[in-house]
């Protein structure tokens, strides 16, 4: 699940609180902002040694949203959220593997829920 077909060709923030990624192979993924915030794997959200979650999702604001995104090299995105968090890097591999669409969730070769 790597290679040029799994590179994003378009990234857009949609209402209500959804991020759209259109992939080079034509697949489209819609990610709820809250889900992405809960899945952050930075050192502030996941213990670097044990991989146990530090972030308590119950403490996140219900209406959390992505305020901006930036590409990180050629491999991922840095997402900034309305709760002030902005240190997580979401690799394209992890984003594609965690595509929440029904097709990917039911196809073990295409999309397995990340984390």
N, C-alpha and C positions, 0 to 999 in steps of 0.2 A: 504494500500500500504506500509506496513512495514513488517518486518520479514526477515528470512534468504534468501528467494528467491530474495529479493531486495538488497542483499549485492553484491558489486562488486567482481568478481573473477579475473579480469584483467583490468588494466588501462594502456593506451599507448598513447603517443603523436605521431601523424601522420602528414605527409606533405600533403597538405599545411595547416598549422595552424588549425589542428583538433585534438580533444581529443576523444579517443574511450574508452568507458566503457562497458565491458561485464559483465552482471549481472548473479547471480547464477541461475536464471530461464532460462538462455539461450538467453535472449534479449540483443541486442547490441544497444548502443546509440552513435551517433556521434555529438559532440558539437563543433561548430566553436569557436576558441579562443576569437574572438572579442565579440561574444554573451555572453560568460561567463564573460568577463571583464565588459561588460555593465550591467550585472545582479548582480554584487557584491552588497551585502547587509551589508557591514561593516559600521561602524560609519563615516568613511571618505567619503563614497559614498551615504549613505542614512541617513537623519536626524533621530536620535534615537527616538525623541518624535513625530514628525509629520509624519514620514515615507516618506517624500517627497525626491525625488532624489537631491543629491548635485552634483553628477558626471554629467558633460555635455558630452554625447557621441560624440558630434561633435569635441571635443578637443582631443579625443583619436587618436593616430597614426593609419593610415589605416592598416598597416602591423603588428599590435600588436600580440604578441604571448606569449604563456605560456613558461616560461624558465625552470620551474621545478614544481613538485607537491610533497606534503607530506601528508600522512594520518594524520588526527586529531582524535585521539582516535579510537573508532569503529564506528563512526557516520558520518565522512565526510572527506573532503579534504581541504588543504590550498594550493591555487594556487598562484604562483609567475609569474608576467607578465613582459614583456620587457620594460614597462613604469616605472618600479620600484615598482609597487604596489604589495603587498603581505600580506595584513592583512585580507582578506576575508576568511571566512570558508563557504564552500559549502557542506551542509549536503547531504547525500545519498538520503534522502527523497525528498529534493528539486530538486536534479539533476534528479532523476527518474521521478518525476512529470513534469519536464520541458523537457523531452526527445523530441527532435524536429523531430523524424522520422514520416513519414506519418501515420503509424499505431497508434501511441500514440496521435498524434494531432487530429485524427478523432475519437478516442475512449475516451469518457469522463470519463470512469472508470479507464483507464490505465494512460493516460497522459494529464494533463492540463498544459498549459504553466505557468510556475512559474512566479509569479509577474505580 
